[in-house]
Amino acid sequence: MSNRNRKLVPECRKALDQMKYEIASELGVPFGQPGIGANGADSEFSGELGSVPASNGGAAYLGHLTSREAGAVGGGITKRLVQQAQQTLL
């Protein structure tokens, strides 16, 4: 199954990933970062989030998350993006 989600601005991926890990950390969701393995690779949030072995071309395996956890992170991202847009428009 191919991923049909495309970013309108591909350069935003790093910022969105950073936001995803920050929100997961704030919510206490065990969200592993792509590319972090059991070797304890250096990363800002790896200690807080735990490490999940990378698979599928560097994407983290997130099958251990419940729908509620994944939805909470996605909802947090949406909420934060809306807040940022509202501040920009004011």
PyMOL Python script that loads the backbone (N, CA, C, O; Angstrom):
from pymol import cmd

cmd.read_pdbstr("""\
ATOM      1  N   MET A   1       0.850  -1.176   0.000  1.00  0.00           N
ATOM      2  CA  MET A   1       0.000   0.000   0.000  1.00  0.00           C
ATOM      3  C   MET A   1       0.891   1.233   0.000  1.00  0.00           C
ATOM      4  O   MET A   1       1.762   1.373   0.858  1.00  0.00           O
ATOM      5  N   SER A   2       0.682   2.104  -0.935  1.00  0.00           N
ATOM      6  CA  SER A   2       1.506   3.303  -1.020  1.00  0.00           C
ATOM      7  C   SER A   2       0.856   4.439  -0.243  1.00  0.00           C
ATOM      8  O   SER A   2      -0.367   4.517  -0.132  1.00  0.00           O
ATOM      9  N   ASN A   3       1.688   5.307   0.286  1.00  0.00           N
ATOM     10  CA  ASN A   3       1.225   6.465   1.034  1.00  0.00           C
ATOM     11  C   ASN A   3       0.879   7.577   0.052  1.00  0.00           C
ATOM     12  O   ASN A   3       1.751   8.085  -0.654  1.00  0.00           O
ATOM     13  N   ARG A   4      -0.387   7.951   0.009  1.00  0.00           N
ATOM     14  CA  ARG A   4      -0.821   8.972  -0.941  1.00  0.00           C
ATOM     15  C   ARG A   4      -0.842  10.359  -0.327  1.00  0.00           C
ATOM     16  O   ARG A   4      -1.207  11.326  -0.996  1.00  0.00           O
ATOM     17  N   ASN A   5      -0.454  10.472   0.944  1.00  0.00           N
ATOM     18  CA  ASN A   5      -0.402  11.785   1.573  1.00  0.00           C
ATOM     19  C   ASN A   5       0.799  12.554   1.039  1.00  0.00           C
ATOM     20  O   ASN A   5       1.936  12.089   1.120  1.00  0.00           O
ATOM     21  N   ARG A   6       0.534  13.727   0.496  1.00  0.00           N
ATOM     22  CA  ARG A   6       1.610  14.573  -0.016  1.00  0.00           C
ATOM     23  C   ARG A   6       1.589  15.891   0.726  1.00  0.00           C
ATOM     24  O   ARG A   6       0.520  16.429   1.016  1.00  0.00           O
ATOM     25  N   LYS A   7       2.748  16.407   1.029  1.00  0.00           N
ATOM     26  CA  LYS A   7       2.869  17.718   1.642  1.00  0.00           C
ATOM     27  C   LYS A   7       2.872  18.748   0.520  1.00  0.00           C
ATOM     28  O   LYS A   7       3.583  18.592  -0.472  1.00  0.00           O
ATOM     29  N   LEU A   8       2.071  19.806   0.680  1.00  0.00           N
ATOM     30  CA  LEU A   8       2.100  20.883  -0.311  1.00  0.00           C
ATOM     31  C   LEU A   8       3.440  21.582  -0.287  1.00  0.00           C
ATOM     32  O   LEU A   8       3.923  22.058  -1.314  1.00  0.00           O
ATOM     33  N   VAL A   9       4.045  21.644   0.901  1.00  0.00           N
ATOM     34  CA  VAL A   9       5.377  22.232   1.048  1.00  0.00           C
ATOM     35  C   VAL A   9       6.259  21.147   1.664  1.00  0.00           C
ATOM     36  O   VAL A   9       6.297  21.004   2.886  1.00  0.00           O
ATOM     37  N   PRO A  10       6.974  20.376   0.824  1.00  0.00           N
ATOM     38  CA  PRO A  10       7.765  19.254   1.339  1.00  0.00           C
ATOM     39  C   PRO A  10       8.801  19.664   2.395  1.00  0.00           C
ATOM     40  O   PRO A  10       9.189  18.849   3.232  1.00  0.00           O
ATOM     41  N   GLU A  11       9.241  20.906   2.356  1.00  0.00           N
ATOM     42  CA  GLU A  11      10.242  21.378   3.300  1.00  0.00           C
ATOM     43  C   GLU A  11       9.706  21.443   4.731  1.00  0.00           C
ATOM     44  O   GLU A  11      10.486  21.591   5.671  1.00  0.00           O
ATOM     45  N   CYS A  12       8.393  21.336   4.910  1.00  0.00           N
ATOM     46  CA  CYS A  12       7.796  21.436   6.242  1.00  0.00           C
ATOM     47  C   CYS A  12       7.889  20.123   7.017  1.00  0.00           C
ATOM     48  O   CYS A  12       7.585  20.105   8.210  1.00  0.00           O
ATOM     49  N   ARG A  13       8.291  19.042   6.390  1.00  0.00           N
ATOM     50  CA  ARG A  13       8.300  17.727   7.039  1.00  0.00           C
ATOM     51  C   ARG A  13       9.083  17.744   8.353  1.00  0.00           C
ATOM     52  O   ARG A  13       8.606  17.217   9.358  1.00  0.00           O
ATOM     53  N   LYS A  14      10.262  18.333   8.360  1.00  0.00           N
ATOM     54  CA  LYS A  14      11.093  18.334   9.567  1.00  0.00           C
ATOM     55  C   LYS A  14      10.395  19.087  10.700  1.00  0.00           C
ATOM     56  O   LYS A  14      10.411  18.635  11.845  1.00  0.00           O
ATOM     57  N   ALA A  15       9.789  20.221  10.391  1.00  0.00           N
ATOM     58  CA  ALA A  15       9.087  21.002  11.415  1.00  0.00           C
ATOM     59  C   ALA A  15       7.874  20.244  11.939  1.00  0.00           C
ATOM     60  O   ALA A  15       7.608  20.269  13.140  1.00  0.00           O
ATOM     61  N   LEU A  16       7.132  19.570  11.060  1.00  0.00           N
ATOM     62  CA  LEU A  16       5.973  18.797  11.497  1.00  0.00           C
ATOM     63  C   LEU A  16       6.399  17.594  12.338  1.00  0.00           C
ATOM     64  O   LEU A  16       5.736  17.266  13.322  1.00  0.00           O
ATOM     65  N   ASP A  17       7.484  16.941  11.968  1.00  0.00           N
ATOM     66  CA  ASP A  17       7.989  15.831  12.765  1.00  0.00           C
ATOM     67  C   ASP A  17       8.405  16.318  14.153  1.00  0.00           C
ATOM     68  O   ASP A  17       8.105  15.670  15.156  1.00  0.00           O
ATOM     69  N   GLN A  18       9.087  17.445  14.209  1.00  0.00           N
ATOM     70  CA  GLN A  18       9.505  18.015  15.497  1.00  0.00           C
ATOM     71  C   GLN A  18       8.282  18.298  16.362  1.00  0.00           C
ATOM     72  O   GLN A  18       8.272  17.983  17.552  1.00  0.00           O
ATOM     73  N   MET A  19       7.251  18.891  15.764  1.00  0.00           N
ATOM     74  CA  MET A  19       6.019  19.194  16.490  1.00  0.00           C
ATOM     75  C   MET A  19       5.363  17.909  16.981  1.00  0.00           C
ATOM     76  O   MET A  19       4.857  17.858  18.102  1.00  0.00           O
ATOM     77  N   LYS A  20       5.369  16.868  16.146  1.00  0.00           N
ATOM     78  CA  LYS A  20       4.771  15.583  16.500  1.00  0.00           C
ATOM     79  C   LYS A  20       5.435  15.018  17.750  1.00  0.00           C
ATOM     80  O   LYS A  20       4.742  14.562  18.660  1.00  0.00           O
ATOM     81  N   TYR A  21       6.762  15.038  17.811  1.00  0.00           N
ATOM     82  CA  TYR A  21       7.480  14.482  18.941  1.00  0.00           C
ATOM     83  C   TYR A  21       7.298  15.333  20.192  1.00  0.00           C
ATOM     84  O   TYR A  21       7.221  14.797  21.297  1.00  0.00           O
ATOM     85  N   GLU A  22       7.228  16.652  20.032  1.00  0.00           N
ATOM     86  CA  GLU A  22       6.995  17.534  21.177  1.00  0.00           C
ATOM     87  C   GLU A  22       5.620  17.266  21.786  1.00  0.00           C
ATOM     88  O   GLU A  22       5.491  17.141  23.004  1.00  0.00           O
ATOM     89  N   ILE A  23       4.604  17.178  20.949  1.00  0.00           N
ATOM     90  CA  ILE A  23       3.241  16.948  21.434  1.00  0.00           C
ATOM     91  C   ILE A  23       3.131  15.559  22.065  1.00  0.00           C
ATOM     92  O   ILE A  23       2.499  15.406  23.111  1.00  0.00           O
ATOM     93  N   ALA A  24       3.731  14.560  21.449  1.00  0.00           N
ATOM     94  CA  ALA A  24       3.711  13.214  22.014  1.00  0.00           C
ATOM     95  C   ALA A  24       4.366  13.215  23.388  1.00  0.00           C
ATOM     96  O   ALA A  24       3.881  12.558  24.309  1.00  0.00           O
ATOM     97  N   SER A  25       5.457  13.942  23.528  1.00  0.00           N
ATOM     98  CA  SER A  25       6.146  14.028  24.807  1.00  0.00           C
ATOM     99  C   SER A  25       5.266  14.711  25.850  1.00  0.00           C
ATOM    100  O   SER A  25       5.182  14.254  26.989  1.00  0.00           O
ATOM    101  N   GLU A  26       4.611  15.802  25.463  1.00  0.00           N
ATOM    102  CA  GLU A  26       3.725  16.525  26.378  1.00  0.00           C
ATOM    103  C   GLU A  26       2.574  15.647  26.848  1.00  0.00           C
ATOM    104  O   GLU A  26       2.148  15.743  27.999  1.00  0.00           O
ATOM    105  N   LEU A  27       2.071  14.794  25.966  1.00  0.00           N
ATOM    106  CA  LEU A  27       0.941  13.922  26.296  1.00  0.00           C
ATOM    107  C   LEU A  27       1.365  12.613  26.946  1.00  0.00           C
ATOM    108  O   LEU A  27       0.522  11.853  27.423  1.00  0.00           O
ATOM    109  N   GLY A  28       2.667  12.348  26.966  1.00  0.00           N
ATOM    110  CA  GLY A  28       3.159  11.105  27.538  1.00  0.00           C
ATOM    111  C   GLY A  28       2.922   9.887  26.658  1.00  0.00           C
ATOM    112  O   GLY A  28       2.855   8.760  27.148  1.00  0.00           O
ATOM    113  N   VAL A  29       2.797  10.118  25.361  1.00  0.00           N
ATOM    114  CA  VAL A  29       2.574   9.030  24.404  1.00  0.00           C
ATOM    115  C   VAL A  29       3.921   8.421  24.025  1.00  0.00           C
ATOM    116  O   VAL A  29       4.832   9.156  23.644  1.00  0.00           O
ATOM    117  N   PRO A  30       4.072   7.096  24.118  1.00  0.00           N
ATOM    118  CA  PRO A  30       5.342   6.451  23.781  1.00  0.00           C
ATOM    119  C   PRO A  30       5.568   6.419  22.279  1.00  0.00           C
ATOM    120  O   PRO A  30       5.339   5.398  21.630  1.00  0.00           O
ATOM    121  N   PHE A  31       6.011   7.522  21.738  1.00  0.00           N
ATOM    122  CA  PHE A  31       6.151   7.733  20.304  1.00  0.00           C
ATOM    123  C   PHE A  31       7.625   7.698  19.957  1.00  0.00           C
ATOM    124  O   PHE A  31       8.368   8.583  20.380  1.00  0.00           O
ATOM    125  N   GLY A  32       8.079   6.702  19.198  1.00  0.00           N
ATOM    126  CA  GLY A  32       9.482   6.609  18.830  1.00  0.00           C
ATOM    127  C   GLY A  32       9.798   7.476  17.635  1.00  0.00           C
ATOM    128  O   GLY A  32       8.954   7.672  16.761  1.00  0.00           O
ATOM    129  N   GLN A  33      11.017   8.000  17.592  1.00  0.00           N
ATOM    130  CA  GLN A  33      11.435   8.806  16.458  1.00  0.00           C
ATOM    131  C   GLN A  33      12.028   7.923  15.375  1.00  0.00           C
ATOM    132  O   GLN A  33      12.676   6.921  15.676  1.00  0.00           O
ATOM    133  N   PRO A  34      11.807   8.291  14.093  1.00  0.00           N
ATOM    134  CA  PRO A  34      12.414   7.521  13.011  1.00  0.00           C
ATOM    135  C   PRO A  34      13.927   7.499  13.135  1.00  0.00           C
ATOM    136  O   PRO A  34      14.552   8.521  13.416  1.00  0.00           O
ATOM    137  N   GLY A  35      14.506   6.337  12.926  1.00  0.00           N
ATOM    138  CA  GLY A  35      15.954   6.234  12.906  1.00  0.00           C
ATOM    139  C   GLY A  35      16.574   6.007  14.270  1.00  0.00           C
ATOM    140  O   GLY A  35      17.788   5.817  14.356  1.00  0.00           O
ATOM    141  N   ILE A  36      15.796   6.019  15.338  1.00  0.00           N
ATOM    142  CA  ILE A  36      16.361   5.771  16.653  1.00  0.00           C
ATOM    143  C   ILE A  36      16.266   4.285  16.925  1.00  0.00           C
ATOM    144  O   ILE A  36      15.183   3.700  16.885  1.00  0.00           O
ATOM    145  N   GLY A  37      17.380   3.694  17.195  1.00  0.00           N
ATOM    146  CA  GLY A  37      17.386   2.268  17.454  1.00  0.00           C
ATOM    147  C   GLY A  37      17.731   1.984  18.901  1.00  0.00           C
ATOM    148  O   GLY A  37      17.789   2.893  19.729  1.00  0.00           O
ATOM    149  N   ALA A  38      17.954   0.746  19.191  1.00  0.00           N
ATOM    150  CA  ALA A  38      18.257   0.338  20.550  1.00  0.00           C
ATOM    151  C   ALA A  38      19.650   0.775  20.982  1.00  0.00           C
ATOM    152  O   ALA A  38      19.989   0.663  22.160  1.00  0.00           O
ATOM    153  N   ASN A  39      20.462   1.270  20.051  1.00  0.00           N
ATOM    154  CA  ASN A  39      21.814   1.673  20.397  1.00  0.00           C
ATOM    155  C   ASN A  39      21.870   3.007  21.120  1.00  0.00           C
ATOM    156  O   ASN A  39      22.959   3.485  21.439  1.00  0.00           O
ATOM    157  N   GLY A  40      20.697   3.635  21.391  1.00  0.00           N
ATOM    158  CA  GLY A  40      20.673   4.878  22.145  1.00  0.00           C
ATOM    159  C   GLY A  40      21.178   6.054  21.341  1.00  0.00           C
ATOM    160  O   GLY A  40      21.876   6.911  21.883  1.00  0.00           O
ATOM    161  N   ALA A  41      20.851   6.120  20.086  1.00  0.00           N
ATOM    162  CA  ALA A  41      21.290   7.231  19.241  1.00  0.00           C
ATOM    163  C   ALA A  41      20.908   8.555  19.880  1.00  0.00           C
ATOM    164  O   ALA A  41      19.850   8.675  20.497  1.00  0.00           O
ATOM    165  N   ASP A  42      21.754   9.524  19.734  1.00  0.00           N
ATOM    166  CA  ASP A  42      21.565  10.820  20.353  1.00  0.00           C
ATOM    167  C   ASP A  42      20.397  11.557  19.722  1.00  0.00           C
ATOM    168  O   ASP A  42      20.376  11.754  18.507  1.00  0.00           O
ATOM    169  N   SER A  43      19.431  11.965  20.523  1.00  0.00           N
ATOM    170  CA  SER A  43      18.294  12.721  20.040  1.00  0.00           C
ATOM    171  C   SER A  43      17.685  13.476  21.202  1.00  0.00           C
ATOM    172  O   SER A  43      17.706  13.002  22.338  1.00  0.00           O
ATOM    173  N   GLU A  44      17.147  14.644  20.923  1.00  0.00           N
ATOM    174  CA  GLU A  44      16.623  15.511  21.974  1.00  0.00           C
ATOM    175  C   GLU A  44      15.543  14.841  22.804  1.00  0.00           C
ATOM    176  O   GLU A  44      15.530  14.991  24.026  1.00  0.00           O
ATOM    177  N   PHE A  45      14.633  14.103  22.169  1.00  0.00           N
ATOM    178  CA  PHE A  45      13.508  13.529  22.883  1.00  0.00           C
ATOM    179  C   PHE A  45      13.618  12.031  23.101  1.00  0.00           C
ATOM    180  O   PHE A  45      12.686  11.424  23.627  1.00  0.00           O
ATOM    181  N   SER A  46      14.714  11.425  22.718  1.00  0.00           N
ATOM    182  CA  SER A  46      14.779   9.968  22.791  1.00  0.00           C
ATOM    183  C   SER A  46      14.632   9.449  24.210  1.00  0.00           C
ATOM    184  O   SER A  46      14.041   8.388  24.411  1.00  0.00           O
ATOM    185  N   GLY A  47      15.146  10.154  25.187  1.00  0.00           N
ATOM    186  CA  GLY A  47      15.014   9.705  26.565  1.00  0.00           C
ATOM    187  C   GLY A  47      13.590   9.766  27.057  1.00  0.00           C
ATOM    188  O   GLY A  47      13.150   8.895  27.807  1.00  0.00           O
ATOM    189  N   GLU A  48      12.864  10.788  26.642  1.00  0.00           N
ATOM    190  CA  GLU A  48      11.485  10.959  27.081  1.00  0.00           C
ATOM    191  C   GLU A  48      10.536  10.020  26.347  1.00  0.00           C
ATOM    192  O   GLU A  48       9.586   9.510  26.941  1.00  0.00           O
ATOM    193  N   LEU A  49      10.785   9.791  25.066  1.00  0.00           N
ATOM    194  CA  LEU A  49       9.846   9.056  24.235  1.00  0.00           C
ATOM    195  C   LEU A  49      10.160   7.584  24.113  1.00  0.00           C
ATOM    196  O   LEU A  49       9.303   6.803  23.700  1.00  0.00           O
ATOM    197  N   GLY A  50      11.350   7.195  24.458  1.00  0.00           N
ATOM    198  CA  GLY A  50      11.731   5.807  24.260  1.00  0.00           C
ATOM    199  C   GLY A  50      12.166   5.604  22.820  1.00  0.00           C
ATOM    200  O   GLY A  50      11.993   6.483  21.976  1.00  0.00           O
ATOM    201  N   SER A  51      12.719   4.462  22.553  1.00  0.00           N
ATOM    202  CA  SER A  51      13.180   4.222  21.190  1.00  0.00           C
ATOM    203  C   SER A  51      12.431   3.064  20.577  1.00  0.00           C
ATOM    204  O   SER A  51      12.152   2.057  21.228  1.00  0.00           O
ATOM    205  N   VAL A  52      12.119   3.230  19.326  1.00  0.00           N
ATOM    206  CA  VAL A  52      11.427   2.212  18.556  1.00  0.00           C
ATOM    207  C   VAL A  52      12.275   1.941  17.336  1.00  0.00           C
ATOM    208  O   VAL A  52      12.617   2.880  16.616  1.00  0.00           O
ATOM    209  N   PRO A  53      12.624   0.706  17.075  1.00  0.00           N
ATOM    210  CA  PRO A  53      13.460   0.430  15.920  1.00  0.00           C
ATOM    211  C   PRO A  53      12.844   0.933  14.625  1.00  0.00           C
ATOM    212  O   PRO A  53      11.635   0.831  14.416  1.00  0.00           O
ATOM    213  N   ALA A  54      13.681   1.470  13.771  1.00  0.00           N
ATOM    214  CA  ALA A  54      13.210   1.988  12.491  1.00  0.00           C
ATOM    215  C   ALA A  54      12.964   0.836  11.534  1.00  0.00           C
ATOM    216  O   ALA A  54      13.635  -0.195  11.586  1.00  0.00           O
ATOM    217  N   SER A  55      11.991   1.033  10.664  1.00  0.00           N
ATOM    218  CA  SER A  55      11.703   0.060   9.617  1.00  0.00           C
ATOM    219  C   SER A  55      11.073   0.807   8.461  1.00  0.00           C
ATOM    220  O   SER A  55      10.817   2.007   8.566  1.00  0.00           O
ATOM    221  N   ASN A  56      10.824   0.135   7.382  1.00  0.00           N
ATOM    222  CA  ASN A  56      10.176   0.746   6.221  1.00  0.00           C
ATOM    223  C   ASN A  56      10.888   1.997   5.735  1.00  0.00           C
ATOM    224  O   ASN A  56      10.278   3.061   5.626  1.00  0.00           O
ATOM    225  N   GLY A  57      12.176   1.873   5.444  1.00  0.00           N
ATOM    226  CA  GLY A  57      12.901   2.995   4.868  1.00  0.00           C
ATOM    227  C   GLY A  57      13.129   4.140   5.833  1.00  0.00           C
ATOM    228  O   GLY A  57      13.146   5.296   5.411  1.00  0.00           O
ATOM    229  N   GLY A  58      13.308   3.855   7.129  1.00  0.00           N
ATOM    230  CA  GLY A  58      13.615   4.903   8.079  1.00  0.00           C
ATOM    231  C   GLY A  58      12.402   5.414   8.845  1.00  0.00           C
ATOM    232  O   GLY A  58      12.560   6.180   9.795  1.00  0.00           O
ATOM    233  N   ALA A  59      11.205   5.012   8.458  1.00  0.00           N
ATOM    234  CA  ALA A  59      10.019   5.445   9.192  1.00  0.00           C
ATOM    235  C   ALA A  59       9.875   4.579  10.433  1.00  0.00           C
ATOM    236  O   ALA A  59      10.075   3.366  10.378  1.00  0.00           O
ATOM    237  N   ALA A  60       9.527   5.204  11.552  1.00  0.00           N
ATOM    238  CA  ALA A  60       9.370   4.466  12.795  1.00  0.00           C
ATOM    239  C   ALA A  60       8.130   3.589  12.729  1.00  0.00           C
ATOM    240  O   ALA A  60       7.122   3.971  12.134  1.00  0.00           O
ATOM    241  N   TYR A  61       8.205   2.422  13.335  1.00  0.00           N
ATOM    242  CA  TYR A  61       7.054   1.541  13.448  1.00  0.00           C
ATOM    243  C   TYR A  61       6.186   2.065  14.589  1.00  0.00           C
ATOM    244  O   TYR A  61       6.654   2.186  15.721  1.00  0.00           O
ATOM    245  N   LEU A  62       4.946   2.369  14.298  1.00  0.00           N
ATOM    246  CA  LEU A  62       4.064   2.939  15.304  1.00  0.00           C
ATOM    247  C   LEU A  62       2.883   2.035  15.605  1.00  0.00           C
ATOM    248  O   LEU A  62       1.878   2.502  16.141  1.00  0.00           O
ATOM    249  N   GLY A  63       2.977   0.755  15.275  1.00  0.00           N
ATOM    250  CA  GLY A  63       1.892  -0.180  15.479  1.00  0.00           C
ATOM    251  C   GLY A  63       1.562  -0.430  16.936  1.00  0.00           C
ATOM    252  O   GLY A  63       0.502  -0.973  17.248  1.00  0.00           O
ATOM    253  N   HIS A  64       2.447  -0.045  17.822  1.00  0.00           N
ATOM    254  CA  HIS A  64       2.197  -0.242  19.243  1.00  0.00           C
ATOM    255  C   HIS A  64       1.263   0.819  19.828  1.00  0.00           C
ATOM    256  O   HIS A  64       0.775   0.657  20.946  1.00  0.00           O
ATOM    257  N   LEU A  65       1.009   1.895  19.093  1.00  0.00           N
ATOM    258  CA  LEU A  65       0.137   2.958  19.584  1.00  0.00           C
ATOM    259  C   LEU A  65      -1.325   2.578  19.437  1.00  0.00           C
ATOM    260  O   LEU A  65      -1.713   1.915  18.475  1.00  0.00           O
ATOM    261  N   THR A  66      -2.132   3.005  20.402  1.00  0.00           N
ATOM    262  CA  THR A  66      -3.566   2.820  20.268  1.00  0.00           C
ATOM    263  C   THR A  66      -4.103   3.912  19.354  1.00  0.00           C
ATOM    264  O   THR A  66      -3.435   4.921  19.125  1.00  0.00           O
ATOM    265  N   SER A  67      -5.292   3.714  18.838  1.00  0.00           N
ATOM    266  CA  SER A  67      -5.920   4.744  18.002  1.00  0.00           C
ATOM    267  C   SER A  67      -6.101   6.025  18.789  1.00  0.00           C
ATOM    268  O   SER A  67      -5.946   7.117  18.244  1.00  0.00           O
ATOM    269  N   ARG A  68      -6.424   5.903  20.057  1.00  0.00           N
ATOM    270  CA  ARG A  68      -6.611   7.079  20.917  1.00  0.00           C
ATOM    271  C   ARG A  68      -5.314   7.872  21.045  1.00  0.00           C
ATOM    272  O   ARG A  68      -5.326   9.101  20.970  1.00  0.00           O
ATOM    273  N   GLU A  69      -4.192   7.170  21.240  1.00  0.00           N
ATOM    274  CA  GLU A  69      -2.901   7.850  21.381  1.00  0.00           C
ATOM    275  C   GLU A  69      -2.510   8.558  20.084  1.00  0.00           C
ATOM    276  O   GLU A  69      -2.121   9.726  20.096  1.00  0.00           O
ATOM    277  N   ALA A  70      -2.617   7.839  18.971  1.00  0.00           N
ATOM    278  CA  ALA A  70      -2.264   8.438  17.684  1.00  0.00           C
ATOM    279  C   ALA A  70      -3.184   9.613  17.367  1.00  0.00           C
ATOM    280  O   ALA A  70      -2.730  10.633  16.849  1.00  0.00           O
ATOM    281  N   GLY A  71      -4.467   9.477  17.673  1.00  0.00           N
ATOM    282  CA  GLY A  71      -5.417  10.554  17.440  1.00  0.00           C
ATOM    283  C   GLY A  71      -5.157  11.760  18.311  1.00  0.00           C
ATOM    284  O   GLY A  71      -5.345  12.897  17.878  1.00  0.00           O
ATOM    285  N   ALA A  72      -4.722  11.522  19.544  1.00  0.00           N
ATOM    286  CA  ALA A  72      -4.409  12.630  20.447  1.00  0.00           C
ATOM    287  C   ALA A  72      -3.230  13.443  19.915  1.00  0.00           C
ATOM    288  O   ALA A  72      -3.231  14.672  19.990  1.00  0.00           O
ATOM    289  N   VAL A  73      -2.229  12.754  19.381  1.00  0.00           N
ATOM    290  CA  VAL A  73      -1.079  13.460  18.812  1.00  0.00           C
ATOM    291  C   VAL A  73      -1.504  14.231  17.566  1.00  0.00           C
ATOM    292  O   VAL A  73      -1.144  15.398  17.409  1.00  0.00           O
ATOM    293  N   GLY A  74      -2.264  13.593  16.682  1.00  0.00           N
ATOM    294  CA  GLY A  74      -2.750  14.277  15.480  1.00  0.00           C
ATOM    295  C   GLY A  74      -3.631  15.463  15.808  1.00  0.00           C
ATOM    296  O   GLY A  74      -3.534  16.510  15.168  1.00  0.00           O
ATOM    297  N   GLY A  75      -4.497  15.304  16.807  1.00  0.00           N
ATOM    298  CA  GLY A  75      -5.350  16.408  17.235  1.00  0.00           C
ATOM    299  C   GLY A  75      -4.545  17.548  17.830  1.00  0.00           C
ATOM    300  O   GLY A  75      -4.864  18.719  17.622  1.00  0.00           O
ATOM    301  N   GLY A  76      -3.501  17.204  18.571  1.00  0.00           N
ATOM    302  CA  GLY A  76      -2.622  18.231  19.144  1.00  0.00           C
ATOM    303  C   GLY A  76      -1.892  19.018  18.065  1.00  0.00           C
ATOM    304  O   GLY A  76      -1.721  20.232  18.177  1.00  0.00           O
ATOM    305  N   ILE A  77      -1.463  18.315  17.015  1.00  0.00           N
ATOM    306  CA  ILE A  77      -0.799  18.988  15.895  1.00  0.00           C
ATOM    307  C   ILE A  77      -1.770  19.960  15.224  1.00  0.00           C
ATOM    308  O   ILE A  77      -1.423  21.110  14.954  1.00  0.00           O
ATOM    309  N   THR A  78      -2.991  19.486  14.957  1.00  0.00           N
ATOM    310  CA  THR A  78      -3.994  20.339  14.316  1.00  0.00           C
ATOM    311  C   THR A  78      -4.292  21.563  15.172  1.00  0.00           C
ATOM    312  O   THR A  78      -4.349  22.682  14.663  1.00  0.00           O
ATOM    313  N   LYS A  79      -4.480  21.352  16.459  1.00  0.00           N
ATOM    314  CA  LYS A  79      -4.777  22.459  17.378  1.00  0.00           C
ATOM    315  C   LYS A  79      -3.653  23.496  17.357  1.00  0.00           C
ATOM    316  O   LYS A  79      -3.908  24.698  17.290  1.00  0.00           O
ATOM    317  N   ARG A  80      -2.413  23.020  17.415  1.00  0.00           N
ATOM    318  CA  ARG A  80      -1.273  23.942  17.440  1.00  0.00           C
ATOM    319  C   ARG A  80      -1.136  24.693  16.111  1.00  0.00           C
ATOM    320  O   ARG A  80      -0.826  25.885  16.105  1.00  0.00           O
ATOM    321  N   LEU A  81      -1.364  24.006  14.988  1.00  0.00           N
ATOM    322  CA  LEU A  81      -1.274  24.666  13.682  1.00  0.00           C
ATOM    323  C   LEU A  81      -2.366  25.733  13.529  1.00  0.00           C
ATOM    324  O   LEU A  81      -2.116  26.800  12.967  1.00  0.00           O
ATOM    325  N   VAL A  82      -3.578  25.445  14.028  1.00  0.00           N
ATOM    326  CA  VAL A  82      -4.659  26.434  13.969  1.00  0.00           C
ATOM    327  C   VAL A  82      -4.313  27.638  14.825  1.00  0.00           C
ATOM    328  O   VAL A  82      -4.528  28.774  14.403  1.00  0.00           O
ATOM    329  N   GLN A  83      -3.778  27.412  16.030  1.00  0.00           N
ATOM    330  CA  GLN A  83      -3.377  28.513  16.896  1.00  0.00           C
ATOM    331  C   GLN A  83      -2.324  29.385  16.232  1.00  0.00           C
ATOM    332  O   GLN A  83      -2.401  30.612  16.290  1.00  0.00           O
ATOM    333  N   GLN A  84      -1.334  28.749  15.598  1.00  0.00           N
ATOM    334  CA  GLN A  84      -0.285  29.507  14.916  1.00  0.00           C
ATOM    335  C   GLN A  84      -0.853  30.324  13.774  1.00  0.00           C
ATOM    336  O   GLN A  84      -0.450  31.468  13.570  1.00  0.00           O
ATOM    337  N   ALA A  85      -1.788  29.751  13.024  1.00  0.00           N
ATOM    338  CA  ALA A  85      -2.399  30.473  11.903  1.00  0.00           C
ATOM    339  C   ALA A  85      -3.216  31.660  12.416  1.00  0.00           C
ATOM    340  O   ALA A  85      -3.189  32.737  11.820  1.00  0.00           O
ATOM    341  N   GLN A  86      -3.938  31.468  13.512  1.00  0.00           N
ATOM    342  CA  GLN A  86      -4.726  32.567  14.075  1.00  0.00           C
ATOM    343  C   GLN A  86      -3.825  33.699  14.550  1.00  0.00           C
ATOM    344  O   GLN A  86      -4.153  34.869  14.356  1.00  0.00           O
ATOM    345  N   GLN A  87      -2.703  33.372  15.163  1.00  0.00           N
ATOM    346  CA  GLN A  87      -1.765  34.402  15.615  1.00  0.00           C
ATOM    347  C   GLN A  87      -1.159  35.160  14.433  1.00  0.00           C
ATOM    348  O   GLN A  87      -0.915  36.364  14.518  1.00  0.00           O
ATOM    349  N   THR A  88      -0.923  34.456  13.347  1.00  0.00           N
ATOM    350  CA  THR A  88      -0.350  35.078  12.147  1.00  0.00           C
ATOM    351  C   THR A  88      -1.340  36.054  11.530  1.00  0.00           C
ATOM    352  O   THR A  88      -0.945  37.102  11.018  1.00  0.00           O
ATOM    353  N   LEU A  89      -2.644  35.710  11.576  1.00  0.00           N
ATOM    354  CA  LEU A  89      -3.662  36.549  10.962  1.00  0.00           C
ATOM    355  C   LEU A  89      -3.996  37.785  11.801  1.00  0.00           C
ATOM    356  O   LEU A  89      -4.541  38.752  11.269  1.00  0.00           O
ATOM    357  N   LEU A  90      -3.687  37.774  13.077  1.00  0.00           N
ATOM    358  CA  LEU A  90      -4.001  38.914  13.942  1.00  0.00           C
ATOM    359  C   LEU A  90      -3.035  40.037  13.795  1.00  0.00           C
ATOM    360  O   LEU A  90      -3.175  41.063  14.462  1.00  0.00           O
TER     361      LEU A  90
END
""", "prot")
cmd.dss("prot")
cmd.show_as("cartoon", "prot")
cmd.util.cbc("prot")
cmd.orient("prot")
